[in-house]
Amino acid sequence: MSKENLKDTMGSLFDGMEGFLTSKTVVGEPIYIKDTIILPLVDVSFGMGAGAFSGDKKDKSGGGIGGKMTPSAVLVIKDGQTKLVNIKNQETIVKLLDMVPDVIDKFTGKNETLEDIVDDLEK
């Protein structure tokens, strides 16, 4: 394979990455519950590769781009106060997902403070 073909392949991969990265890949869409804003935060990683082969029959090349997004924390904003809840390990994520119905009930039914709700999430 010629150096020019490899250069074209790599150039195409890098051009594709340019349009792929946005600010929304780091901070999720805000969730509004009454006067509280919940903002999911994620870790983002990207990888790319390209290869080429020049043999007797035909020149061959290929490439690929991959990405991964993993939830890392939830930012809770209420009444000018901000609290960061770390959900990086898997046990916390499962616990948080199990508690979602209870959290919604607390926001819509009872008059508990946001601090009580976040403390419950951290347990």
C-alpha positions in Angstrom: 0.0 0.0 0.0 1.3 3.4 -0.8 2.1 6.0 1.8 -0.5 8.3 0.2 -3.3 5.8 0.8 -2.4 5.3 4.4 -2.2 9.1 4.8 -5.7 9.4 3.3 -7.1 6.7 5.6 -5.6 8.3 8.7 -6.9 11.7 7.6 -10.4 10.4 7.1 -10.3 8.9 10.6 -9.2 12.2 12.2 -11.7 14.2 10.2 -14.4 11.9 11.6 -13.3 12.4 15.2 -13.6 16.2 14.7 -17.4 16.1 14.3 -17.8 13.4 16.9 -16.7 15.3 20.0 -19.2 17.7 21.6 -19.7 19.2 25.1 -22.8 16.9 25.5 -20.5 13.9 25.7 -19.2 15.1 29.0 -22.3 16.6 30.7 -25.6 15.0 30.2 -29.0 16.7 29.7 -30.3 18.3 32.9 -33.2 16.7 34.6 -35.6 19.2 36.2 -37.7 18.1 39.2 -39.6 21.1 40.7 -36.9 23.6 41.7 -34.1 21.1 41.6 -31.7 20.4 38.7 -29.9 17.0 38.4 -27.0 16.9 36.0 -25.4 13.6 35.1 -21.6 13.7 34.6 -19.8 11.0 32.5 -16.3 9.9 31.8 -15.7 9.7 28.0 -12.9 7.9 26.2 -12.3 7.5 22.5 -10.0 5.3 20.5 -9.1 5.0 16.9 -6.9 2.8 14.7 -6.0 2.3 11.1 -4.1 -0.3 9.2 -3.0 -1.2 5.8 -1.8 -4.2 3.9 -0.1 -4.4 0.5 0.0 -7.8 -0.9 0.4 -9.5 -4.3 -3.3 -9.3 -5.2 -4.8 -6.0 -3.9 -4.0 -3.2 -1.5 -6.2 -3.3 1.5 -6.7 -0.8 4.3 -9.2 -0.2 7.1 -9.8 1.8 10.2 -12.2 2.4 13.0 -13.3 4.7 15.8 -14.7 3.6 19.1 -16.0 5.5 22.1 -17.2 4.7 25.6 -19.2 6.7 28.1 -19.4 5.8 31.8 -21.4 7.6 34.4 -19.2 9.0 37.1 -21.2 11.5 39.2 -24.5 13.3 39.6 -24.5 17.1 40.3 -27.6 18.2 42.3 -28.4 22.0 42.3 -31.1 23.4 44.5 -31.6 26.9 46.1 -28.1 28.0 45.0 -26.5 25.0 46.7 -24.6 22.4 44.8 -23.9 18.8 45.9 -21.8 16.2 43.9 -22.8 12.6 44.4 -20.1 10.1 43.2 -21.5 7.1 41.4 -18.3 5.7 39.9 -18.4 2.2 41.3 -21.0 -0.2 40.1 -22.6 -0.9 43.5 -23.5 2.8 43.9 -25.0 2.9 40.4 -27.2 -0.2 41.1 -28.3 1.3 44.4 -29.0 4.7 42.8 -31.2 3.1 40.1 -33.1 1.1 42.8 -33.8 4.3 44.7 -35.1 6.4 41.7 -38.8 5.7 42.5 -38.2 6.7 46.1 -36.5 9.9 45.2 -39.3 10.9 42.8 -41.8 10.2 45.6 -39.8 12.3 48.0 -39.7 15.2 45.6 -43.4 15.0 44.7 -44.9 13.9 47.9 -43.1 14.7 51.1 -41.5 17.9 52.3 -38.0 16.6 52.9 -35.0 18.7 52.3 -32.7 18.1 49.4 -29.9 17.4 51.8 -32.0 14.5 53.3 -32.6 13.1 49.8 -28.9 13.3 48.8 -27.9 11.8 52.1 -30.2 8.8 51.4 -28.6 8.4 48.0 -25.1 8.3 49.5 -26.0 5.5 52.0 
